[in-house]
Amino acid sequence: MKKRLIKIILLNTLIVIISLIYYFINKYFYIGIPCLFYQITGLKCPGCGITRLIFSLIKLDFRQAFFYNPLVFILLPFIVFYIIYQEYLYITKKEDKIIKKIPSYIYYVLIIILIIYAILRNIFVF
């Protein structure tokens, strides 16, 4: 159990460090990850605005974060809860992997939601 806990702590620490490095590079050097879908088509993909959403959440500006990407803003607490729950199961040795395979029907539902969101996002202004 101790080795698994250390592994989770190291993994989460690495994710936080990489995220902070990206945040400061983006903030001070204005180097971000561009959306290739938007650059090629001029349409917003379902993921457009996620970086700005995260930066707004860091600043605790929830209203602006919602406007950058409403779908991800709504799904983010569920995603975080799922990851934390899976890490808990891994640490307590109830699971062999950190993140177990998600059932395929969830992928299908998410794909349908993302397609509908992408269409609505480009028709209406959120």
C-alpha positions in Angstrom: 0.0 0.0 0.0 2.9 2.4 0.8 4.5 1.9 -2.6 1.2 2.6 -4.3 0.6 5.7 -2.2 4.1 7.0 -3.1 3.5 6.3 -6.7 0.2 8.3 -6.7 1.9 11.2 -4.8 4.8 11.3 -7.3 2.4 11.1 -10.3 0.2 13.9 -9.0 3.2 16.0 -8.1 4.6 15.6 -11.6 1.3 16.6 -13.1 1.1 19.7 -10.9 4.7 20.7 -11.7 4.2 20.3 -15.5 1.0 22.3 -15.3 2.6 25.1 -13.4 5.5 25.2 -15.8 3.0 25.4 -18.7 1.0 28.1 -16.9 4.1 30.3 -16.4 5.3 29.8 -19.9 1.9 30.7 -21.3 1.5 33.7 -19.0 4.9 35.3 -19.4 5.9 34.2 -22.9 2.5 33.9 -24.5 3.3 30.4 -25.9 0.2 28.2 -25.8 -1.1 25.1 -27.5 -3.1 26.3 -30.6 -6.2 24.5 -31.7 -5.5 23.0 -35.1 -9.1 22.3 -35.7 -10.0 26.0 -35.2 -7.0 27.1 -37.3 -8.0 24.9 -40.2 -11.8 25.2 -40.2 -12.4 28.4 -38.3 -14.9 26.5 -36.1 -14.5 25.9 -32.4 -14.0 22.3 -31.4 -15.5 20.9 -28.1 -12.1 21.4 -26.4 -11.5 25.0 -27.4 -11.0 27.2 -24.4 -9.9 24.5 -22.0 -6.5 26.2 -21.3 -8.2 29.5 -20.6 -10.8 27.7 -18.5 -8.1 26.1 -16.3 -6.3 29.5 -16.0 -9.5 31.1 -14.9 -10.1 28.4 -12.3 -6.6 29.0 -11.0 -7.6 32.6 -10.5 -10.9 31.5 -9.0 -12.9 33.3 -11.7 -15.6 30.7 -12.1 -17.9 32.9 -14.2 -15.3 33.5 -16.9 -14.2 29.8 -16.7 -17.7 28.8 -17.5 -17.9 31.0 -20.6 -14.6 29.7 -22.0 -16.0 26.1 -22.2 -19.3 25.4 -20.5 -19.3 21.6 -21.1 -15.9 21.0 -19.6 -16.7 23.3 -16.8 -19.7 21.2 -15.9 -17.9 17.9 -16.5 -14.7 18.8 -14.6 -16.0 18.0 -11.1 -17.1 14.5 -12.3 -13.8 13.9 -14.0 -11.8 15.0 -10.9 -14.0 12.8 -8.6 -13.5 9.8 -10.9 -9.7 10.2 -11.0 -9.6 10.6 -7.2 -11.8 7.6 -6.7 -9.7 5.5 -9.0 -6.5 6.5 -7.2 -8.2 5.6 -3.9 -9.1 2.1 -5.3 -5.5 1.7 -6.5 -3.9 2.7 -3.2 -6.2 0.4 -1.2 -5.3 -2.5 -3.6 -8.8 -2.9 -4.8 -7.7 -2.3 -8.4 -4.5 -3.3 -10.2 -4.3 -0.2 -12.4 -4.5 3.4 -11.5 -7.2 4.1 -14.1 -9.2 1.1 -15.1 -10.9 0.8 -18.5 -14.0 2.8 -18.8 -17.0 0.9 -20.2 -17.5 1.5 -23.9 -21.1 2.8 -23.5 -19.7 5.8 -21.6 -17.5 6.6 -24.5 -20.4 6.5 -26.9 -22.5 8.8 -24.7 -19.6 11.2 -24.4 -19.0 11.2 -28.1 -22.6 12.0 -28.8 -22.6 14.8 -26.2 -19.4 16.3 -27.7 -20.7 16.2 -31.2 -24.0 17.9 -30.2 -22.0 20.4 -28.1 -19.6 21.2 -31.0 -22.6 21.8 -33.4 -24.4 24.0 -30.9 -21.3 25.9 -29.9 -20.7 26.9 -33.5 -24.4 27.8 -34.1 -25.0 29.8 -31.0 -22.7 32.1 -29.0 -22.2 30.8 -25.5 
